[in-house]
């Protein structure tokens, strides 16, 4: 059982701190290519799902092309995540857990 003392005076274990990194190193840790691919993929998927069946038919070329573009962007995102490894937005080790 956790005591009140442990709750009030908790000290986290020392870890590698990002306080000592330069702004270039911090920027390099961000997954900017992944973000620039993921956001259009999400927007395209939402737009295709919104248009399909209400504004346009599901068989309309606008909806089909938009869904194909979304699939291509998701594949590109997956490749970027595999390439970035631990610096990725969604690290591959998350998907490989059993």
Secondary structure, DSSP 8 states (H G I E B T S, - for coil): ---HHHHHT--------GGGS-HHHHHHHS-HHHHHHHHHHHHHHHHHHHHBTTTB-TTSHHHHHHHHHHHHHHHHHHHHHHHHGGGSSS-HHHHT--
